[in-house]
Amino acid sequence: MPIDWQPLCDLIRKHDSFVLTSHCRADCDAVGSELALALILESLGKQVIIANGDPVPAHIGFIDRDARVRVLGQSVKPAQLWEIDLLVVVDTSAWGQLGPMADVVRAFPGERVVIDHHVSQDDLGAVEFKEETAEATGRLILELGEALGVAITAEMATPLFAAIATDTGWFRFSSVQEKTFLALARLVAAGAQPAAIFSALYEQHSLARLYLRGRILNNVVADSGGRLLSTHLTQQDFIETGANTTDTEDAINTLHTVAGSELAVLFVELEEKVTKVSLRSRTDFDVQSIAAQFGGGGHRAAAGVAFRGSLEEARQAVLDAIRAALG
């Protein structure tokens, strides 16, 4: 259902200072939504701080050239945030995804708001503005800006276009709707430049990232008659290639270039007993239900888990759950 933005517009007009945050290992939808929302609020004369649990990943740093996103414990302290009127969490409503910002949100004395498009959620003690069928939080931020009567500038349009483009796999995912392209048209009219954004996202990678992609492809395993493809990375892979965990962004979608593949899973060993699991589906198979079994969440077609266990434990448990569901 479309969101009724009037209650949030009223909240925004009532307050003067805002803190914006999102999930750790932020993607373009998270950071782009934060940056655009900050600019929208500042155009209304509001004071805004963006604070995340970790830095903006280098490969999407182009959308935050002015280093607006502060990092908790480095460039901003919790006490500074607790003095602010309203806290807005974008692109997540899960405690586990907030990282160190979770404690700040829990202790925040003012009002809280969530703007999100994910199915999975926790009770963050916030007023929620969610559209679970939306392709990206970036489109929701655009709608909010328009509901507030703000003229969208090129500076706002660029991160919002990047947010929508990346969360739809550059418009190839099933979440893309007519309203997606209508929103994109408004952003281009406001000054977003698709060719420049694409180049910044996909044509400025490091050699280390390319080497890591080779490891990902070399480790692919086909299962269930080719319907399920999985791959993995160890900590040693990152050491030997010189890449980092953000260099895995979008790599999982390469598995869906294989004819007959329906499900793709990427396992990334973050620590000895912490494995990041990314799941994608291009059928009606619900990967969110698999992720939920292990404390994760997301959408039917895209979900993730921070698995508390070794890489091999994660691979066995998650792949067994998928095989059981496939029958």
Buried (B, 14 or more C-beta within 10 A) or exposed (E): EEBEBEEBBEBBEEBBBBBBBBBBBBBBBBBBBBBBBBBBBEBBEBEBBBBBBBBBBEBBBBBBEEEBBBBBEEEBEBEBBBEBBBBBBBBBBBBBBBBBBBBBBEEBEBBBBBBBBBBBBBEBEBBBBBBEEBBBBBBBBBBBBBBBEBEBBEBBBBBBBBBBBBBBBBEEBBBBBEBBEEBBEBBBEBBBBBEEBBEBBEEEBBEBBEBBBEBBEEBBEBBBEEBBBBBBBBBEBBEEBEBBBBBBBBBBBBBBEEEEBBBBBBBBBBEEEBBBBBBBBBEEBBBBBBBBEBEBBBBBBBBBBBBEBBBEEBBEBBBEBBEEBBE
